[in-house]
């Protein structure tokens, strides 16, 4: 091929980024309003949660009467509408009282998103107006001092605060790590406040979380309770139908795809949030392929992608030595703790890391096993007693893909 032909071929080869952008601009869009499929979207009507909405509203009615409601605990599995209902009820109450002389301040934090108790309290403090580092530094104070500053703002401004702590069961873990029982302080804050009030609304996915609380905390935290049951397949189907009307262009989601999406989410765990996420990802896959409609195949592929994404996120969240241990299990699959420890030590040598003790590695294996990423099986060896053998539950390619961005591990993959 001469120079002129090479130049012609090069000009005919479209840049892959430009091709994707051109296809997106010229291609047919299936979506009318993607925001409707985002977890933060609050619909005008929350289907199949009439009783729960009434109970939450009745619990918070004292706010309309210019008095403090009882603390409220809201339970239910993930995706059952707990956060959605609480946010909607509080939003409507806030609209009604904004012009009267009873100022309400809503604060929201998700305990699962915070790694420390200090960070959670700072997030709440920022929403109260403690925005400068001088008023509330990001580090350096004691937990009790951070809490005192929050209480001082409430009292100084005579605020009637409602602290909404989502996934409050994770707060138990943050409290146990710090050794500071902020639960007790939160639930008894009104005994200290001469002006203003503090109401706590806890939202939990774990129905057994109360068993881990101090009895003194439990009595004041769960003054009122509302339990959200799982959605049925039929209910999820109706919820998706309503979202499809607003999110998608008419007639772009096959009925079979809708039914499969409802069935996959309803039969497993009754999780409406996962069903909506699944529909959104399937829609994005179908749109990328320039398909005219969302089909069953798109739902199935979206489910596989979401599962893989979840596993990748879980793997990336581990510190370096846990990652090395997961790789050791992968390389010494089906082997005993001792053999895995030897594999781990070899990986430490390659990456120039100081190895941890075998006792600590055994403990870490148990912790990782609890997450489901690895599985252990007790093997009876006759006169030699028993031993435990571990295997990876994930495809090795998923592990390699997740760890490839970690520079410390590049020589191991």
Order of alpha helices (4+ residues) and beta strands (2+ residues): alpha-alpha-alpha-beta-alpha-beta-alpha-alpha-beta-alpha-alpha-beta-alpha-beta-alpha-alpha-alpha-alpha-alpha-beta-alpha-alpha-beta-beta-alpha
